[in-house]
Structure formats: C-alpha cells, structure tokens
C-alpha cells in the first residue's frame, strides 16, 4: 500500500511539473482572472443578446430586420467606445420563403409541418399533388429510381451527426432530380425534437433540374415510413412560393480596439449577424456575434489595450451565400498578411468547451497554454480544427492560424429551427463564453511574439 | 449491532405480515402474471396505436378523420372477437380552426407561431392590428384595465401546473373581454418546449363579448414581456378564421366481453377517440383508447371471461364539448345502476404510475390489494381521485366507484401540441399500461363480491 502511494505521489508531482506553464504566461494569469470576474459580474452579454434578438427577430439576408440589426450594432459599438467602427458593403442574395404548405391527401387529409430549404425554388402557383416515395438513403433511392420518377421523394435518413447527415439536405434534392423526382422532402437534420422542422441551405447542382425542396420533422418522416412499410399509398399536396429576388445591399460590421504597439497587426474575432427566418437566430449566430463583441467590450471596460489590434467583425450572409466572409477577404486583401489569427464563434454559446485550432503545432502549444487560463470555466480544451465559413476565406489567403470557439452542447437540437431563441441560453453561459474569448484573444493580441512564428 | 439487526428483522417481518394480501387475491396472482407476460410478449399495443394515429391523424370533433377512426375501431373490435360491438350516436359541435396568423408589426415585422384556442371566435376577415398589453396575472390585468381597453392582452403566466395555470386559457379571454380587451393571447399552458404552442378549449361566459383567443409559445410570451419591460411598444396583426359550423353526427364506440355469471353488471373502461387538431392525439387520447381496449383483447387472447361484463367505450368529443361522456350517460340511464365501476385513461401512457380512485374506503382497500399484483410494472400505487370527463357523468349518476389510469410523466410537455405523436411513447410503456388496466379490470369484474359493497 505504501509503495503504491509513493508511486502515485511521484506521478502526480511529475504531471504537475510537466503541466507547468512557461514563464511568459505568468503575467497573464491575474489579467485572465480580472476578465473572467468582470464577465461574471453581471448578465450584460445575455441582456445584449436578448435586446438584439427580441428587437430585430430573425435576420435573413435581404430582410429589413437584418439591416436594422446591422445599424443598431454600429451605433452600439460606437457607444461602447470602440475604434474605427464602420460597416463595409456586401451585396447579398435575397431568397424569399413566401407561403408554403404540405397537406397530406392520402391516407387522410391533414396539414403537416413544413419548412422549405433555403435556396429552394417554389412550386407552380397552388402547388401540385403527388405520391411520395420514402427512402432511407441514396442507395435505396438509386435502386428505386423507376418508382421515384415523376413523384416526390422523402429522404428519411436518421440523424447521426450534422456532418454525416446534412448531405441529404445539401445534395439530396439535386440527386433526387437526377432520377426524375419532382420535389424532395428531407427528414429534418437534427435529433427528434417536439415536431420541430429544421431549415438550412440546399445546394443545387447544374446537372439536374431545380426541384422544390423542404424539410419535415422527424416524427412526420417516421410516420411516412411506417405508412409506406404497411403498403399504404402516401399522397400530398406541396405548395411553396419560394423564390429569389434581386441581390440586396448589406454590410459587414467592423469595430476595433487598436493595438498599443503594433496596431497594423490584426486579430479578427466574430460571428454572423444574419440568420434563418424561423427562429430568432440566437444560437446561430447572434450569440457568436455578442460573445466575440463582448471580448472587446470587456477589454475596454478593464482598460486593457493589447500590443496588437483586436477587430470584431459581424459578418452578413453566412447562411445562404457566404458573401460576408468572402466580402471581408476581398475588401481587406492588402491587409491580409497582417492578419495574425482569426477566430469564429458559430457553434452556439452553451457551456464553454474550449477552442478548435488550425495552424502550426508550436502555435497550438501557445494556444494550449493560454487556454490553461480558462480551466475554471471549462474552456481549456483545444482540439484540432479551427476557422469557419466567415473567417476561413480571409484566413486561408492570409495563411494565418484559424480558431473556432466551441460551446455547442444543445446546438443541433435547435439549429435552424423556430426554437433557436434566447431561452436556450443562460446568462452564465453567455458571460463565460465572452470571458473565454476575451482571455484567448487578449493574450494572443498581446504576446511578446506574433502567434504562428514560434520556433 | 446485533440488537439493531434483530429489531430490523422484526420490523421487516411485521411489515410483510401486515402487507400480506387477503386470501381472495391469491387465485388472481397467476392470472395477473399471465396477463402481464402476454402484454409484454410483443408490441401489439404500440403498433395498434401507431396504426390509429398514422392512418387517421388528428381527430377533431366534426372531422371526417374522427368518423373514419370510429368506423375503423368498430371494424377492428369486431375482428378482435368482442361481443356487442356497435356505435352509439352523439351529436357533436363542429369548431373549425381555419387559417390563423399572428404577425408582429412593432418593434419589427415577423410572423410568430400561434395556435387558436378551441371554441374561439375569429377576427373580422383580414384580422386587425392592435397594441399588446402584457400582464402576468389577473391582478395585474385588473390594475391596468384602462390601458387594456381596446387592445389585445397577453396573459404571460408562468406554468406552475395544469390545474393551477389553465385558468388563463379557460377563463382568461372572457375576463379580458370584461375589461374591454379586443382579443386575448395566452402563454401556452405547459412547460417551455421547443417554441411549442398548446391549444385547448376556452370557455366564454355570457356576461362578456366573445373575443378571439389564441395561445403563443412560452418563448414568445417571454419576449413580449422583455420588450414591454424595456418600454417598447408591441403591435401585432391577429387574424383568425375560427368559427362553429352546424353540429355534426358522431358516435361513441362500444365493445364488450360479456360476463360469464353476471353479464348485466358492467365495468366500463375507456378513453376518448377525438383529439385536438395540431398533433396526432397520441397521448391525448388515442393511447388511453388503445390501452383500455387492449385490456379486453388480452383477456380474450388468454381465454379469460370474468364473472361480470367488461365494456370498453371509446368516447367522442371529450375535448370541446364532453358530448360523448354525457351521451353515454343519457343512452344508458336505465342500465346505470348496474355499473359497478368506471375507469378512464386520459392522462398519457408513459411509465405506469398506478391508479386514482374515488369511492368507498373499503372498496379502495380492495383496489389497493389488486394493484399489489402490478408492483413489477410500477402500477401498484393507488391515490385518491378517480374518474374523468368521459366516465364521470355516467359514474356520478350511477354512484359507482370511479377510477383513473395514471401514467402522465411527460404528458403536459406535449399536451394539445403538434408534438403529441407516437414518438413520445415506447412499445414497453404501451404494453405495461395495457397490462395494468387488464389486471385491474379483470379482477374487479371477477370478484366474488361487487366492488363497493364491501362491509
């Protein structure tokens, strides 16, 4: 027993020594504590998120709601005392959902929940009536191509993970069109909710006709499957007014805390202000906007001015076009070599889960040391894979390290649904995520060396 | 230590002796085991529930769906080999929801989820636009009566329990009309879901004008509260086509297993086949219909014919009229003195939680002994309070003991919502509830004495 205890003590000692941070991190420890304490002192982040989502609602590209939210963000950042607050013009697509409906005709008449997929075309006026063929995957679709021709296909693929299953939403409609389907229904990409439909973009390919595409809740997909398995005919009327209008003027919102020594070196943080239309876009991605924005506000509040510039960008049109991320890259081409690191928050602001990182191994080690300052709020893990749809276009050209903020516990339950509202997020979660990003970004911006140049 | 162990053993022995069932229960033990085993042997109950809800969908009084479900139930009971299968005519109200919508106009334009309350009147064609005054309870409404006059009131009462909170749905609209409101919105009666609205009947009183009444999800009620707390004006357009049409012909479904010795003494079990329109009425109350129906099917399957008659009644029009329960009472007036006990299942078929009982104390002791046979499936608790909207009208006249089947764990999460579908219920739950009711009802129907006549 004594021997074992001695060995255990030695192992613990050795682990503690090897985990000890290098000296450079020490001065940042009290600063990190101050930032965390300031973030946790009130529910400012949550209240800002509530104000944004309550006042402006969903913010689909091309909508007045989005542009009003953008103007509010500019005004509010100015009031926060940020430097260089402005908006940068980006033309965005304007997809309009219009009225849409799905009515079961056989075996019984019933109106069912439906949520058209973003980018979908509409049906002819009044819709059309058709049998529905239910398939579980693309293999079954290919095998039953002859049956599907001229009919509506339902992809009833059980949700495994967003990465694994959303191919049915993105590629399913065009693949169905290739075998002659006249419309595609997709089981919602997410865990079974409370009859909750999930929208999201579909991506038409050029080698097939564009057919109307919409999501139905998991419960309805299961019901269709059971009806089909019993040999019953399923017939529906699908009506969708979805269409595109002319591109619309929108903007990325930019605000900064200028660096005290190297103002031309820039760390970018941000999320996207646009959202899908059924919910309030609270987790996707007003939350990401607010917690990255909060990172700068917390620095400002504490009088922390790092060596380099920290820039928050609230991107437009992530959901159905990525025009904001591409627009930022194009507007800042000359400046991209001075981009030190870009961090995106677009995976929810539930309990902090740390960060994703893409970049040199030695830069990752630096980031791991900084993340160690966030152990008390659970934000210390660093896993491989950083960036996102908004920051990666610029980051890729800049060849800069890319990071993602991670806090996605309940994200796919409400992702792209009417339930993406602030009720899912607690004030504590909002504050802790703001603190995590503030500490990470402040230290990177203040490092004695430029992140990514570690030898 | 030894002393304590001895005392504990004596206590255990004494408890075991006092809990020992009287002799009459002994012959029913193997029968109860056979019934439970037969119910658990397959997922028949769940599949029947799936067939009912998948094939006929929601079954609002006055709808074709309900009448088709009724005819299917009659046919299927006949195939089950029940005695005296027939339907009994009942005229039911026909409330039609029509199109309905709630559009936020200020502070931003947005279409919001809405679910009109059953029995509500509609708005003028095209709806009307009005400010919304948010109140947390009736007291606040009375205090702010002057503000409310000519406007829409929102009752944002947090859900405490169905019994405590549904007064806002039932009485709120007429009380609001009395202070001059032109329409009433009610925070949905249920825990916060996934932006899930709950419908249900409102009850107009004669001393106030009938004003349109509808439910909104908890999330939207909270948002309105926050906007109002910030001093912002909330303005909406409410449009509802809700109206009544002429009463419609419907039916209660009746099937029996005739008693082998006392066929004129009747035990009634049942639920209601009608449902609200947004979901599939799986928990409310196709589940109650199926598990009470299954009680008879299991007896039939096992060749169990009790002394007295067991009758299953699938009532029509529980939700918005109680015409089925009243109709049964009126059609069976002469026979009511022979009603031994009436049991209703209308609180979900989640994990069994036992039974509610109203009747003589000594009859309750008999029921407690029978429930003891159901310990292995958790259905042994017996609490005070039995009956329900369907069986109580007849039971009250008959002065017979009334029982409720209890299994309501997740009931109010999905009650009167689009999410009341079979996905919420497992095959095991359906089988165990069928077994619980079958055992309880078989033994009561077979008792050497008539339940309620215990000395």
Interface residues (C-beta under 8 A of the other chain):
Chain A: X50 X51 X54 X55 X56 X57 X58 X64 X65 X68 X104 X107 X108 X109 X110 X113 X192 X193 X194 X195 X196 X218 X219 X222 X223 X226 X227 X230 X232 X279 X280 X413 X414 X417 X418 X419 X421 X422 X423
Chain B: X50 X51 X53 X54 X55 X56 X57 X58 X64 X65 X68 X104 X107 X108 X109 X110 X113 X192 X193 X194 X195 X196 X218 X219 X222 X223 X226 X227 X230 X232 X279 X280 X413 X414 X417 X418 X419 X421 X422 X423
